[in-house]
Amino acid sequence: MNIEDTILFLRFNESVTISEAIHFKGSGVRIGSNTKIGVGAVFHANSIVLGSCAIGENCTIGNFSLIRENVVIGDNTKIGSHNSVEPHAQIGNRTRTQGHCMISEYSVIGDDVFLGPYFNNPADRTPGRTREPGEYKPDAAIIKDRARTGSHVVVLPGQIVEEDSFLGAGCILINSTSKNQVWFGNPARKFK
């Protein structure tokens, strides 16, 4: 374990598995119970990883990012600052998220994906409705391999962004894409 700065607060809960060569850059890092962390992972100041997560090798978790329960993040992935990754999300290898992204519960993000700043993919088709216990079923988006987005993109519940697709800045995607497509606008429309 390499602690590069003075750590004012570093908290590990029970059953955390840490490989060698983990870097903590700054204070306030919290790692939850039953979390596995791969070799070469870097955690920046005030990043929080809640319980039962798997963080791959050479991952970077940015300042003030929150990784919720049961999240899996692949190798060589970089989660930007001020991100929120909600429970049960899966993020592939070599994926990059810029600052302030919100990845909803049960989302599946593929390999080599790039998410621009302020990306958002809500999973709730009926926001704010009162539900009976056990009734809520998230409908998360799927972002497939090598897809890319500009900033401030919103992918609505249940949509699929296929391989090698690009969503331009400010898109609100209400329909799934096909492979190798470019979409722009609000609502987003196929450009190419």
N, C-alpha and C positions, 0 to 999 in steps of 0.2 A: 504494500500500500504506500503510495507516494503522496504526501500532504505538502503541496507546494506553497501554501500561504498559512498564516496562523489560523487555525480553526477555532472559532468561538463556540460553535455548536455543531456537533456531528453526532447523529443518533442512529443506532442500528437496533432494530427490534430482534426478537428471537428468530433463529433458523435462517439467517441470511448467509448465503454462500457467495464468497468473494474470491475471485481468482487473483493472482498476483498482478502487479502493475496497474492498479486502479488509481486514477488521479482525482483528487478533490481540489478544485480551484475556488477557494473562498469559503465563507462560513454558511451555516444554516442548512446544510444538506441533511435530509432525512431519508432513510431506507427502511421500508416496512418488512414485516415478517415473511418468511418463506420466499424470499426473492433471490434469484440467481443472477449474478453479474459476471459477464465475460471478461477475458483478459483485455486490457487496454482501454476500458471504458473511462470516460471523463464526465464528472459531475460538476457543474458550475454552481455558484453561490445560490443558496435558497431553493435548489431543486428538491422536489419531493417525489419519492417513488413509494407508493403504498404497497400493500401486501400481495404476495403470490405472483409477482411479475418475473419475466425473464428478459434481461437486457443483454443483447448480443455483444460479441467481441468488437472492440474499437468503436463503440457507440459514444456519442456525445449528447448529454442532456443539458440544455441551455439554462441560463439564469431564470429563476422564478417559474420554471416549468413544473407542471403537476402530471405525474403518470399515475393513473388510478389503478384499482385492483385488477388482477388477472390479465394484464396487458403483456403482449409478446412483441418485442422489438428485435429485428434481425441484426446481423453483423454490419458494421461500417455505416450505420445509419446516424444521421444528425438531426436531433430534435431542437429547433430554435428556441430562443428565449420567450418566455411568457406563453408557452403552449399549454393546452390542456388535452390530454389523451384520456378519454373516458373508459370505464370498465370493459374488459373483454375485447378491446380493439387489438388487431393484429397489423403490424407494420413490417414490411419486408426488408430485404438487404439493400444497402447502398441508397436508401431513400433519404431525401432532404426535406425538412419543413422549415420555412422561414418563420419570423416572429409572429406571435399572436394567433397561431392556428388553433382551431378547435376541432378535434377528431372525435366524433361521437361514439357512443357505446356500440360494440359489436361491429364496428367498421372493419373492412378489410382493405388494406393499402398494399399494393404489390411491390415488387423489386424495382429499383432505379426510378422511382417516382420523384417528382419535384413539385412541392406545394408552395405557392407564393404566399407572401404575408397576408394575414387575416383570412386564410382559407377557412371555410366552415361547412360542415355537412351534418345538419340536424337529422336525428333518426326518429323523431316523433311526428307522426302524421296528424295527430290531434293535440297540439300543444295547449296546456292549461286546462284540459278536461279532467274532471275527477273520475277516477277509475276504482273499480273493486280490486282488492289485493289479488295479484297474480294475473290480472287482465291485460296489463300493459305489455306489448310486444314491440320492441324497437324494430325499425325497418331501415337499417343503416345502408349507406352507399357502399359500393365496391369501386375502388380505383385500381385498375389493372396495371400491369408492368409498363414502365416507361411513359406513363401518362404525365402531363405537365400542366400546371395552372399558373396564370398571372396572379396579381394581388386581388384581394376582396372577392374571391370566387365563392359562390354558394352552390353546393350540390344538394338538391332536395332529397327527402327520404326515398330509398328504394332504387335510386338511379344507378346506372353502371357507366363508368367512364372506361371505355375499352383501351386496349394496348395502343401505345404511340399516339394517343389523342392529345390535343392541346385545347385548353379553355382559356380564352383571353381575359384580361383584367376586367373585373366587374360583372362577369357572367353570373346569371342565375339559371342553373341547369334544371329544367323541368322534365326533360326526356333523356333517355340513355343515348350514348353515342355509339357509333360503330368504330372499327379499327381505323387508325391513321386519319382521323378527322380533325378539323379546326373549327371551333365554335366561338362566337362572339355575341354579346348583347344581353338584353334583359327584356323578355326572356331570351335565353341563349338560342341561337339559330346556327345551323350548319353553314359554314363559310366555304369550306373546301373539303 
